[in-house]
């Protein structure tokens, strides 16, 4: 093997999981989002197309965040 492809230090995947400023920013944003969601625990009425349902606001916020994350992950995979 050439020196560029062989690794003798045992750190083959170390660079893949390094903390970059972008990853720190995403983690910080995720923590702030969860804090915002769990601070809003009052019940609220939400119209889901036709029915009017009463649910805790944190459930609606968490569901919206999860749907947004899934859509973002889907479009990032299709782009790459």
trRosetta pair geometry for C-beta under 8 A, 3 or more apart (Angstrom, degrees):
i j d omega theta_ij theta_ji phi_ij phi_ji
1 5 5.2 -115 -176 81 109 106
1 6 4.3 120 105 -56 132 109
2 5 5.3 74 60 16 84 98
2 6 7.1 -178 80 -5 37 93
3 6 6.3 -65 -131 42 31 99
7 10 7.2 172 135 -40 104 17
7 11 7.0 -126 178 58 129 58
7 12 5.2 151 73 -86 160 80
11 14 3.8 -15 -178 -11 102 133
11 15 7.7 90 143 -22 101 76
13 16 4.8 -46 -167 30 75 123
13 17 6.5 46 144 -6 91 104
14 17 6.8 -79 -159 46 31 92
14 18 7.1 56 148 -59 66 89
15 18 5.6 -22 -154 -20 43 119
19 23 5.6 -131 -148 81 56 125
19 24 5.8 64 178 -58 102 96
20 23 4.8 93 50 8 76 101
20 24 7.1 -141 92 -4 39 87
21 24 5.6 -55 -145 38 33 112
21 25 6.2 37 155 -22 65 106
22 25 5.6 -55 -150 36 30 114
22 26 6.4 29 153 -18 65 105
23 26 5.7 -51 -145 36 34 110
23 27 6.3 34 155 -18 65 105
24 27 5.8 -55 -148 38 30 111
24 28 6.2 32 153 -19 64 108
25 28 5.7 -55 -146 37 29 111
25 29 6.2 29 155 -18 64 107
26 29 5.7 -54 -146 38 31 112
26 30 6.3 33 153 -21 64 105
27 30 5.7 -53 -147 35 31 112
27 31 6.4 30 155 -18 65 105
28 31 5.8 -54 -148 36 31 110
28 32 6.3 28 155 -15 65 108
29 32 5.8 -55 -145 40 31 110
29 33 6.2 36 154 -23 64 106
30 33 5.6 -53 -147 34 30 114
30 34 6.5 28 155 -16 64 104
31 34 5.9 -55 -150 37 31 108
31 35 6.4 33 152 -19 65 105
32 35 5.6 -52 -147 36 33 113
32 36 6.3 35 154 -19 65 104
33 36 5.7 -55 -150 36 30 111
33 37 6.3 30 153 -21 65 106
33 65 5.8 130 168 -127 131 144
34 37 5.6 -51 -144 35 33 113
34 38 6.2 14 164 -5 67 110
35 38 6.4 -66 -142 46 25 96
35 39 6.2 28 158 -24 63 111
36 39 5.9 -59 -146 33 26 112
36 40 6.8 9 160 -6 62 110
36 61 7.3 -134 116 174 92 149
37 40 6.4 -76 -161 41 28 99
37 58 5.1 94 165 -144 79 82
37 61 4.4 -172 -123 108 89 127
37 62 5.3 93 -166 -66 144 80
37 65 6.8 -70 -73 -10 137 145
38 41 6.9 18 -173 -64 48 98
38 58 5.7 56 -101 -130 41 137
40 57 4.4 -78 143 102 105 127
40 58 5.6 158 85 -69 76 75
40 61 6.2 88 70 -15 130 150
41 56 5.9 -26 -165 -162 56 116
41 57 6.9 -158 -123 48 6 92
41 58 5.4 -5 -100 -22 57 124
42 56 7.2 157 96 -144 21 68
42 57 5.6 27 67 -1 68 120
43 54 5.5 34 171 174 116 97
43 55 6.7 -168 -145 111 81 14
43 56 5.6 -59 -94 -90 62 49
43 57 7.1 180 -127 -25 14 76
44 54 7.1 -174 93 -145 24 66
44 55 7.1 -29 59 66 67 57
44 56 7.7 62 16 -165 78 19
44 57 4.8 59 3 -74 123 93
44 60 7.1 -69 65 10 117 146
45 52 5.7 8 -176 178 109 101
45 53 7.2 161 -151 84 60 33
45 54 5.3 -35 -93 -92 68 75
46 52 7.5 163 80 -156 32 57
46 53 5.7 -24 63 66 83 84
46 54 7.8 141 16 -101 72 26
46 55 6.3 -40 20 34 119 102
46 60 5.6 163 -65 -100 159 144
47 50 7.8 -105 -174 137 91 5
47 51 7.4 175 -149 94 58 36
47 52 5.3 -31 -97 -100 73 72
47 53 7.9 145 -103 18 24 69
48 51 5.7 -8 60 65 92 84
48 52 8.0 163 20 -99 70 23
48 53 5.8 9 2 8 115 118
55 59 5.0 -84 155 64 119 133
55 60 6.1 128 90 -44 119 97
56 59 4.8 96 70 -4 87 102
56 60 7.6 -164 97 -1 51 84
57 60 5.7 -57 -155 39 42 110
57 61 6.1 38 151 -17 73 108
58 61 5.6 -55 -142 42 34 111
58 62 5.9 35 159 -20 68 109
59 62 5.9 -55 -143 39 26 109
59 63 6.2 27 157 -18 62 109
60 63 5.9 -55 -145 37 28 110
60 64 6.3 28 155 -18 63 108
61 64 5.7 -56 -148 37 30 111
61 65 6.3 29 155 -18 65 107
62 65 5.7 -53 -145 37 31 111
62 66 6.3 31 155 -19 65 106
63 66 5.7 -54 -146 37 30 111
63 67 6.4 31 155 -18 64 105
64 67 5.8 -53 -146 36 30 110
64 68 6.3 31 154 -18 63 108
65 68 5.7 -56 -148 39 31 113
65 69 6.3 31 154 -20 65 106
66 69 5.7 -53 -145 36 31 111
66 70 6.3 32 155 -18 64 106
67 70 5.8 -54 -147 37 31 111
67 71 6.4 30 154 -17 65 106
68 71 5.8 -55 -146 37 30 110
68 72 6.3 30 155 -18 64 108
69 72 5.7 -55 -146 38 31 112
69 73 6.2 30 156 -18 65 106
70 73 5.8 -54 -144 38 30 109
70 74 6.3 33 155 -22 64 107
71 74 5.7 -53 -147 35 30 114
71 75 6.4 20 160 -11 65 108
72 75 6.2 -61 -145 41 28 102
72 76 6.2 26 158 -19 65 109
73 76 5.9 -56 -143 37 29 110
73 77 6.4 28 159 -18 64 107
74 77 6.1 -61 -153 35 26 108
74 78 6.5 20 154 -15 63 109
75 78 5.7 -53 -143 38 36 110
75 79 6.3 38 156 -24 66 106
76 79 5.8 -55 -147 34 31 111
76 80 6.4 19 161 -12 64 112
77 80 6.2 -64 -144 41 28 103
